[in-house]
Amino acid sequence: MGARGSGATRVHKTTLSLVAWGVFAILLWGRWRFGWRGRVAIRWTIGGFIFLMLAYFGSKFVLELVLGN
């Protein structure tokens, strides 16, 4: 049950990945609805990228530092 790559790791990766997809969906919607370009689009893109980086690299951080495993 406590093996690496178990459910605890996947929950954080899945959650952060879904949040990143949500950020990119908002970016596409904002581009379509409000014509977001430039700085606004860059901020949303960087936000989504940060969530994807946390999902990829941050699972060890969450497990070891936040949850104390």
C-alpha positions in Angstrom: 0.0 0.0 0.0 2.7 2.6 0.7 4.8 1.8 -2.4 6.1 4.5 -4.6 3.9 5.2 -7.6 0.8 4.2 -5.6 -2.5 6.0 -5.4 -1.2 8.8 -3.2 1.2 10.0 -5.9 -1.4 9.6 -8.7 -4.0 11.6 -6.9 -1.8 14.7 -6.7 -0.6 14.3 -10.3 -4.2 13.9 -11.6 -5.5 16.8 -9.6 -2.8 19.2 -10.7 -3.1 18.0 -14.3 -6.8 18.6 -14.3 -6.4 22.0 -12.9 -3.8 22.8 -15.6 -6.3 21.6 -18.3 -8.9 23.9 -16.7 -6.5 26.8 -16.9 -5.9 26.1 -20.6 -9.6 25.7 -21.2 -10.2 29.2 -19.6 -7.5 30.6 -21.8 -9.1 29.2 -24.9 -12.5 30.5 -23.8 -11.2 33.9 -23.0 -9.5 34.1 -26.3 -12.7 33.2 -28.1 -15.0 35.3 -25.9 -13.0 38.3 -25.0 -10.1 38.2 -27.5 -7.4 37.8 -24.9 -4.0 38.3 -26.3 -0.6 39.5 -25.1 -0.1 39.8 -21.4 -3.4 38.3 -20.4 -2.8 35.2 -22.5 0.8 34.9 -21.3 -0.3 35.0 -17.7 -2.8 32.2 -18.2 -0.4 30.1 -20.2 2.3 30.5 -17.5 -0.2 29.6 -14.9 -1.1 26.4 -16.7 2.5 25.6 -17.2 3.2 26.0 -13.5 0.5 23.5 -12.6 1.8 21.0 -15.1 5.3 21.4 -13.7 4.0 20.8 -10.2 2.1 17.8 -11.4 5.3 16.4 -13.0 8.0 17.3 -10.5 5.9 18.3 -7.4 4.5 14.9 -6.5 7.7 14.1 -4.6 7.6 17.5 -2.9 4.0 17.0 -1.9 4.6 13.5 -0.5 7.8 14.2 1.4 7.4 17.8 2.6 3.7 18.5 2.8 2.3 15.1 3.8 5.5 14.0 5.7 5.7 10.5 4.2 
